[in-house]
Each structure stands twice: as C-alpha cells, then as structure tokens.
Amino acid sequence: MHLHLLQHSPHQGPARLADWLSSMGHSHTIFHLDAGETPPRLTDCDALVVLDGPVGPLDEADQPWLRRERKLVERALDSQKPLLGIGFGARLIAEELGAVASRGTQAETGWHRVILAPESPLDLPEQFDAFMWHREVFGLPEDALPLGGSEASPLQGFSWDAGRVVGLLCHLEATRESVAALLELGPVPAGGAESPHAQRDEEMLADPQRFLHLAPLLDRLLSQWLRPRAA
C-alpha cells in the first residue's frame, strides 16, 4: 500500500509510524502543509494519515491549508480508504463527522494511563500508558465507538465505519526523539505549566522503556486499521 501523510509542523512528524510502514513493506509520502505544500489527491494513495499539529483553535486565517485539508478529509470519509488521525488529525476528523471540538478543562502532557472502553472494537490492552500532548478535546462522533479514556480526557480516541477510520488523541507513535523535539521547540499546550495532568520535562524522558512499550501497541493498532476488508 502507498500512504499519504499530512504534516503540519516541522517537529511533529510520523515518528515511529514511518518506521512501521517501511518495516511492513508499505510506501509513504509526507506532505508538509505548514511549509506550503499542497494537500495531495486522494486518488493517488491507498490510505491517508493526518498527523498532529497546531495547538489551539482551528483558524483558516492562521492555517491557510486548513480549508483544502478539510475537503481532503471529507473525501476520505466518503471513500472506502483507511483514514487515521492523530492529535490534531483526530480532532479534524471528529469535526468533519459532526462532533464538537473544544478546549479541555486542563492540559494533558506526558505519560498517562488509558483505560480501554468496554465497547472498543480495537484489540488493545485493557490498560496501557500513552504519551499525551494536548489541551483540545473532542466529542464522540455519531455512529463511532470510543477507544477509552484517561483521567483528564474521557475520550482518547474513536473508531468509525467498522474500523476504517480511527482517531487517536494519545500518541502511540511517540519516540524519545520526537518527544525531545516537542519539549525543545514547542509550543506547549495552553495551561501546561499549571495543569495537574502535565509532567515535568525530565519525567517525560526519564524512562526509555516507556517508549519501547508503545511499539507493540502501535503495531497492533495499525495492523487492525490496515487489515484487508471484504469488498
């Protein structure tokens, strides 16, 4: 399969996701929308990934590529092609499905426990730790099933259209390098300095095993998302 990846920031790339695609024999092209690259045509890929990106409100004046990206996401939802959103990407997909996105009560950064929802169709552990970097949250789209939630964010993701579309607020693709880039270059989600759900920088990077434990979770999720579907 060939995948198109939409990137919105020079330091918020696919991280481990790109390595997984290559290891599984998939090819991919990254489109740097923040650098002025035009969103691709859906017909030129087999699946679409919308990566994390800007924090704060979605504003077409500040994000001139946003209108065209929304159109591309809309076409992907109407197609039969797999669609995955992470962070900002999940928020964009949720909004296109009619869900409300808003600023959460408190920022959530660092490592937090996710409790899998009983009705989640995704084959993931009942509890797992994942990396967070957000203040904005979204509601559950109509006809979607929840992934599960954390203490600060009851909805950490969703699955729609029998798993063809997946949105993740949490980051299973994070690596030590990608987190270090976030901490160095920011911006930090609003209220990150005061939130009880925000870890100190050194805590986020202290235990390399945390990043290693994400790898099999990402593998399980992506394998389900890209599984062959009956015609």
N, C-alpha and C positions, 0 to 999 in steps of 0.2 A: 504493500500500500504506500501511497505518497500522501503525506500530510502537509497542510499549510498551518503555520504557527504565527499568530499575530502578537507582536511585542510592542509595548507602549513605553518602555523606559530602557535606557542602555544597561542598567544594572538589575533588571528584573526579567531575566531570560528564562529559558526552559529548564535550566539546571539539570537534575538527573533525568528528567523526562527525555531529553535529547539522547542521552546515553542508552536509555531503554529502547527507544525506537531503533537506533542503529544496531543494538545487540539482537533485536528480533527481526532484522532484515528489512525494516521499513525505511524509506527515504523521507526527508522533510525539507521544507524551505521556510526560513524565518523572514517575515516581513516587518521591518522596523517602522511602524506607523509614526512614532514620535520623531523620526528623522526625515519625514516627508515621503516615505514610500507609499504608493497607492495600494489599498487593500486588494487582494487578488480576486480572481474569478473562481467561484465555487466549482465550476465545471472542470477546473484544472487540478483538482485534488480529490482524494477518496475520503478524507476526514479533515475536520477543522478543529484547531485548538486556539482558544482565546486566553492569553496569559494574563497574569496580574499586571497592575499598572497604577494609574493615578489614584491617590487617596482624596477623599472629599467628594463634593457634588460632581455629577457629570454635567459638563458645560461645553457646548459646541463652540462657544467663542474662544475658550481656552484650549480646547481639544478639537481642532478643525477636521480631523479624520473621523470624528465620532459619528457623524451622520452616515457616512459611507459604510462604516463598520456595522452600525445598527442594521443597515439594509442587508449586508452580507450575513449577519446572524439570523435575520428574519428568513432569508432564503435557505439557510442551512436547516432551520427548524422545519421549514416546509418540505425539505428534501427527505431522502432516506439515508443520508450520510451521517456518520457519527459526529457528534459535536461535544466538545469538552471545554468548560470554563473554569478558571482558577482565580480565586480572589476577585479582582475587578471583572474578569471574564465571566465568572459565575453571576455576579451582580447584573451584568449586562444581559445575560441570557434570561435571568429571572424576570427582569423588567420587560423584556420582549415577550415573555409568556404571561404578562399581566400582573405579576407580583409587585408589591410595593417595596422599594429600597429606601433606607433612611439611615441616619446616624444612630449608632448604638448608644446605649447609656454610658458605656465606658470602653476605652480602647482595650484590645487584647493582643498582646505581643509575647513572643517567646513560646515556651513549651507548655501545653495544657492537655488535660485528659479529655478524650472524646468518648462518649457513651453511645454505642450504636443503637438506633431506634429499632424496636421490635419488628416494625413493618418494613425495615430497609431491605431492598432486594439485593444489595451489594454484599458479596462474600468477603467480609472483613471481621476482625476480632470484635468481641462484644465490648471491649475497652482497648483503647490504644492512645498513645501520646503523639501529638502532631504539632508542627510549628505554626504559629499564628502571627499575622501582621496586618491588623485591620481595626477600623472603628466602624465603618459602614457595614450594615447587615441588610438582609432581605427576607421577605416572607416566602412561604412555600407556594409555588405556582399551582394553579388548578390542575388536577389530574397527576401531580407529581407525588413521589414518595420521598420522605425525609431520609437523609443519611443518619443523622443523630445530632447530638449537641454537646457543648461544653458548659461549664458553669456560667460563663459570661455570655455565650451565644447559643441559645437553644437549637438553632438550625445551622449546622455546619456544612450542609450540602443537600443535594437532592438528585433524584433520578427521574427521568421523564421519557415517555414513549418507549416503554419496555427496556430501558437502559441505554437506548441510543444516544440520549442526551444526559450528560452528567455535569453538575455544577458543584464545585468544592470551594468553601470559604477557607478551609485549612490547607496547609501546604505539605503534601506528601512528597513533592519533588525536591524539597529543600536539601541543600548540601552545606557543609561548613563554609565553603567558599561563597555560595550565594547569600548566606546569612551575613557573613562578614561584609559583603558588599553593601547590603541593606544598612547595616549599622554604620558604615563609613559614609555612605552617600545619601541615605535617607530618601525622602523625608519620613520622619516618624509620624505615625497616625496621631491625629489630634487627641490631646489628653493623655498621651503615652507616658508622660513624666509623672502624672498623679494617679493613674489607674492602679487599683489593687491587682489587676489582671495583667500587668506589664512587668516583665522580668528585667533585671539589670543586664547590660550588655555581656558582662563576663559570664553570667549564668547561662545565657543562650548558647555560648560556645564552649562551655566548660567540659561537657561530656560528649566525646566523639561517638560513643555507642548509640546515642540518640539518633544521629544521622544514619548510622548503619541499620538501625531498626526500621527506618522509614522505607528502605529499599524493597523489602518483600511486600510491604503494604502497597507501594506504588505498582509493583509488578502485578499483584492480584487485581487491583482496580483497573489498570489499563488492559489487562488480558480480558477481563469481563467486558469492558467498554468496546473493545475492537473485535469481540468474538464474531464469528460468521453468523449471519442471520438468514432465516429462511426467506426465500423470495416471495 
